[in-house]
Amino acid sequence: MLRRTLLLLCVLLVLPGCRRESSTPTPTSDSKPGIIFITFCTMRRDSLGCYGSEKALSPELDRVAANGTVFDDHYTNASYSGGAFASLITGKYCHHHGIFDHPKRLADEHSTLAEHLASAGYVTAGFTTHIFLDKRYNYDRGCRVYRDDDPDAASMGRRATPAQNTNDARHWIRSLDSRQFFLWFQLQVTHFPYEVPKRFVRTSADQLDLAVLQYWKDDRAGNAKARLMFDYDSFAFSDRATASAMVLYESAVNYADYLTGAVLNAVRDRGWLDECIVVITTDHGECLGEHGHHFNHDANVYEPVVRVPLIVKLPKSMKQPERIKQVTRHVDLVPTILDLAGVDLPTDVDGESLKAMFSGSTIDLPAFGESRPWQASRAGMKHYEASVPGVTGKIRMVRKGDYKLLLTPRADGDVVRLFNVATDPGETVDLAATKPQVRDGLRRLLDHWFAGYAESATPDLQLSDEERRALRSLGYTD
């Protein structure tokens, strides 16, 4: 009895400082399901077979969907990675966790999904290739193991390749002594410039516009790779150039699916996948020409960007529907995952558990979203529809039921548009003038949500020259 009491006291002393590998508790049993949290960057829902694509880009993801639940109306709350990922791991909106732009550091006061699960006895790990998710930005909190750079690099800070990231995750899975684990696996390959191994490019070079496609030799692995190459602000998007870039985006989707399958197969080989919770989503989507936005996301909140894929597979012993056609949000995923795992829910999140939806319940939720703030000096700004700098210039949206309202701040007055996205998912018919009651009701709801937004919520970080070059290659800075 004394030994058990001392052990409990030790655990309680360790948990408050649970930040890094040495302080995360080790589980003593397999009483809770393993959790696999897979997040992409810039993955469009219509690129996946389970959402209607007939291009066979996503056999591995579709396999999970066939054994799980596909959410038809799931929304991100941010069209930029920093804010969206912070919401995915805290369950809070951007004006509460403070990442109103990126790159910014997540404050210690905002507990993460990994921290909650580590406190419940999970072995936790994260593997990411995203520049905004490295340890410097504090997204690793709660993870006993966190890989975000190349451990073999001569200098710190070089990003791990997607293949390295995948192999590290597979190795970690094989090393586990318990199936009570949490794995956060993140891939950025579907983000511009859509860098993929040449063997994944889904057409021959003579069918592509080589003005936008670059082939080169990867010095690290010795493999030929392909990526987009053009000046975003000055490039003219001809039909041939756009089609070529689309091919590379679809190739990136296929490559991300392939790598995801490798990680899931590692869990399957342990005999654990059937009884795991698997959650698959993305930070945001991508516009591929819609509304004049080519290969862009952070400058708008149109449906291709904010309405994103969500696939959830429950343990085989639990029943679940094939599809859920209700509005759900990124901020709901932390409480949902914890609830499904039987872990106490935090009281300071903005989202709600969706667990009841799996048994047929209806939860009427409004979905909110926001763009990055407008800056005149930022690359790609000519595509922004807003013209008010800072947080108050964020383009924002709310969807409730079938209707979605978009608010675009401009120096000469706000532009408000209303769409029935159930019948008009392309957002082509503005109903703001013909449905004033719906418009005004959603405007009040949106204004209430956005009230009190503090632009100084988190400080900017000082970036190295290497980090600035990396951001420039992704189209974030000029």
N, C-alpha and C positions, 0 to 999 in steps of 0.2 A: 504493500500500500504506500509506504514511504517513497519507494523508488518511482512509482507512477506519479506521485504528487510532485517530486522533484523534476521529473521529465516534463510535466505540464507547466511548471513554473519557468523552465528553460525556454519552452516554446513561446510562452507569453512574453518573455523578455526579448526574444528575437524578432517577433512580428512587427512591432512599431517601426523598426528600421529596415524593413524588408525592401532592399533596393537592388542588390547585386547578388552574384552567385553564392557568396559565402553566407548570406543571411536568409535565403529562401528555405522554408521547412521542407523536409522530405516526407512524402506520404507514407503512412504505415499500413495502408490497405488499398484494395481496389474497389472500394464501396461506391465510388462515383464514376460516371462515364468519362472516358477520354474526350477531349474537346479539340477539334481541328478548326482553326479560324483562318480561312484563306481569303486574302484581299488582293485585288489587282489594282492597277492604276489606269484609268482612262478606258475601261472596258465597256463597250456598248452592249446593251441587252439584246439588240436585234442581230448581233454577230453570233449568238449562241443558238444551237439547234432547238433547245428547249423553249426558246422565245420565238421560234418560227423561221430561223435561217435554214436554207436548204443547201448551204455550201460546205457542210461537213467539216467545219472548223473546230468543233469542240466535242469530240466523242467522249473524252474523259469526264468533262463537266456534265454532259448530257446523261452519262451513266449514273452519276450521283443524283441528278434530277429525277431520273426514272425510278429511283428508290427513295426519293424524298419529296419535298414540297417546293413548288415554284411559286414565288410571290409576284403577281402581275403588276402591282402598282406600288412598288417600293421606291422611296425617294431619298437621295442624299440631301443634306442641308447646306452643303457648300460645294461650289463648282471648282474649288482649288484644293490641292492635296493636304496642305497643313491643317486647315480647318476641318476637312472631312475626316481625316484619320484621327485627329484629336477627339472628334465626336464619336467615332467608331469605338474608341477604347475607353472613353469616359462616360458616355451616355448623356453628354451635355451639349447645348448649342454653343456656337462660337462666342457669343457675347457673355457666356458664363465661363467657358474654359480659357478665353482670352486670345485664341489664335485667329485673329480677324484678318490676317494676311500671312504670308510666309516669305522667308524663313523666320520662325519665332520659337522660343523655348516654352514647353509646357510646364506650368508652375507646379511645384511639389504638392500644393494643396488639393490638386485634382487627382483623385485615386483612379487607377487604371484597372481594366478588366483583369490583367495578369496579377495585379496586387490582390484583388479580391479572391482570385482563385488560389494564389499562393497561400493566403491566410487560411484557406479551407483545406490545405494539405496537398495541393496539386504541385507536381514538378512542372515548371514553366520554361518555355523557350520561345525566342523570336528570331526569325531569319528574314532579312529585308535587303533589297537593293536600292531602296529609295533614299535619295540624298536628304530629304527632310525628316527621315525617321531614324537618323543615327543617334548615338548616345548623347551627342552634344545637345540635342534638342529635347532630351529627357523622355523619349518615347519607350525606352527600354525598362522603365520602372516595373518591378515585379517579376521580371524574367530572370531566372537563374542562369540561363545561357542566352546571350544575345549576339548575333553575328550581323554586322552591317558593313564591314569592309573586308578587304583582301588580307588575310593574315600573313601571306607571303610577300606582300608589297614592301619595297625598299623604304618607302615613306608612309607614315600613317595617313589615313583618310582616303586611300584609293578604294573605289567601290568594288565590292565583290561582283563577279559576273553572275547572271542568272543561273548558269550551270553550276558554278561554285556554291551558290546559295542553296540550290536543290540538293547537291551532294552532301553539304553540311547538314541539312535537315534530315536527310535519309540516314546519315551516320548517327545522328542524335537519337532518332527513333529506334535504331537497332541497339543502341546502348542502354535503353530504358530497362529498369528492373520492375516497373509498375505500369499498368495501363491507365492509372489515374494521372493523366498528363494533360497539359495545355500547350498546343503548338500554334503559334502565329506565323504563318508563312505568307510572305508578301512578294509580289513580282511587279516590276515596272516596265516590262518589255512592250506593253501596248501603249505606252506614252511616246509621243513624238521624241526622237526621230525614228521610232519603230525599228530598232536595231535587232536583227535576227541572223542566225546562221544562214548562209546562202542556200543550203539544201532545203530550207523551209520556205523559200520564196516560191509562191504558187503560180509561176508562169516563167517562160523563157525570157532572157534579156532582150531579144529582138522585138518583143511585144511591149517593151516598156520605154517610157520617155527618160532617157538617161540624164537629162538635164536635172531631174529631181532625185535620181537614184544613184547612190555611191556604193561601189564595191571596194573593199580594202582587205588587207591581211591583218588579222588580229595577232599582235606580237606575243600575247600571253599564251594563247592556246594553239596558235598556228593555224586557225581555221578562218576561211573566207567568210566575211559577214557583209550584210547589206544594210543601208540606212538611207533615210531621206536627207537631201542636201539642197537647201535653198534659203534665200533671204526672205524671211516671212513677210516683212513690211513692203518689199518691192516686187515680190513674185507675182506673175500673172497666172492665174489658175485656168489654163486651157483644159478642154475636155480630156485630152490625152494625158496631160500632167496629173490631173485629178484622178483619173482612172489608174495611173501608175502608182500614185501614192496610196490609193485605196487597196491595191494589191498588197502593198507592203504592210498596211495596217492589218489586213486579214491574215497575212502571214504571221504577224506578231501574235494575233489571237491564237492561231494554231500552235505556235511555239509555246505560249503560256499554258495552253491546255496540255501539251505534251509534258512539260515540266511538272505541272500539277499532278498529272497521272503518275509520274514517277514517285512523288511523295506519298500519294494515297496508296500506291502499291506497296510501299515500304511498311505502312501500317497494316495493310491487308496481309502481308507476309507474316506479320506477328500474330495474325488471327484475331485482331482487335477491331477492325473497321466496322463490322456489323453492329457492334454495341457502342460505337462512338457517336457523339454529336458532331456533325460537320456543317459549318456555316461558310458560305461562299458569297462574296460580294465585291464591290469595287469602290474606290473613293468617289468617283464621278464618271460620267461618260465622256463623249466626244462629239462635236459637230463635224460632219464630213461634207460640208457644203450647205447644210440647212441654214436658212435665214442669212445667207451671205457669210457664214462663219466656216472657214476651211481649216480643218485640223486644229481646232481651238476649243477650249472649254471654259477657262477661267473668266472670259469676258461676257458670259451670258448664263441664263437659267432656263433655256429652252429644254423641251422634253428629252432630246438625245443626250443631254448633259446631266439632268437631275433625276430622270426616271431611270433607275439602274437595276441590274440583275440582283436577285437575292434567292439563293437556293439553300434550303435547310434539310439535312437528313438527320432524323432522330435515331436513337438506338432501335434495333430491330424489334425489340420487345414492346415498343410504343407505337400506337397507331397514329397515322397522320394522313391528311388529305393530299391529293395530287397537286392541287393548285389552291391558292388563296387570292381572291379578287377583292381585297380591301386595301385601303391606303395605309402603308406602314413607312417607318422612318429609320434612318441610321441611329438616331438617339435611342431607339427601342431595343437595339441589339444587346447592349450590356445587360439590362435587366432581364431580357428574354433568355440569354445564355445562362446567366446565374440561376434563374428560376428553373429552367429545364434541368440544370445540374444539381438542384436541391441545395443551393448556396444562398445564404441570407442576402436580401436585396439592400443596396444602399438607399439612403433616404434623400440624397442630394442630386439625383439625376433628373433630367428633363423628360426622358423617355418612359414608356410603360412596357411591362412584360406582355409579349404577344402569345404566351403559352396557351391561353384560353382559345385562341383562334384555331389551334390544332384539333380541338374537340368541337369545333363548329360555332363558337361564339362570335358575335359581331362587336367590334370595338371601333367607334366612330372617331377617327383621328384626323386632325389637320396636319398637312405637311408643309413646312416652311423651307425656304432656300435663299441663298445669297451668293453673289459673285465676289470676286476680288475687288478691292477698291480701285477706282480709276486713277492712273498717274500719267501725266502727259509724256513723261520720259520713258515709259515702259515699252518694250518691244511688243508689237501687235496692237498698240492702242488705237490704231485707225479703225479697228474692227469693233471697238467698244461703242455701245449705243448711249452710254451715260457720259456726262461731261462735267460732273461735280466731283472734285477731288476728295480723298479721304473716305472714312467709313460711311458718312452720310450719302456718298455717291454710289454705294453698292446697289446694283440691280438686285431686286428681291422678288420672291414669289410666295404664294400660298395656294395650296390645293385642298379643297374640302368637297367631298362628294365627287360629282362629275366636273366641277368648275375649277379653273385655275386663273388666278389674277397675277399679272406681272406689273411691277412698278419700276420705272426707269427714271432716276433723278437726272434732270437736265438743268443747265443754267437758266433756261427760259421757261422752266416749269416742269413738274413731274408728268410723265407719260404713263397712263394707266390703261392696260388692255385686259380683256377678259375672254377666255376660251373655254369651250366645252371639250375637254380633252378626251372624254369618253367617245365622242362622235367625230372629233376633229383633232386627232393626236398630232397632226402637223402644225397646229396653231396657225391656221390661215384665215379664219373668220373671226374678227374681233366683235364681241358681243357687248362691249362696255356701254355703248349708247342705247342698245335695245333691252338690256336687262339691268337697269340702274339699281334695283334693290339687291340683286346678287352682288353686283360690283361694289356697292357701298358697304354691304355687310362684310365682304372679304377684305375690303380696304381697312375697316376698323380692326378686324382680327389681325391683319398684317402689321398695322401701326402699333397695336398693343404689344405684339411679339417683339418688334424692333426697338421699342422704347427703352431708353437707358443704356444704349450701346456705348461703351467707353473705348474710344480709340487708343488710349494709352494703357490698355489692359496688360500688355506684355511688351517688354523692351525689345528693340531690334538687336540682333547679334552682329558682332564684327566679323566679316567674312574674309577668309584668306583669298589670295589670288587664285589658288587652285579651285576653291569652292565657287568663286565667281565664274571661272571658265566652265565649270560643270553646269552651273545654272544657265549660262549662255547657250550651251549646247542643247539644253532642253527647252529653249525658247522663253525662259523666265525673265531674262534681262537683255538689254541691248548691248 
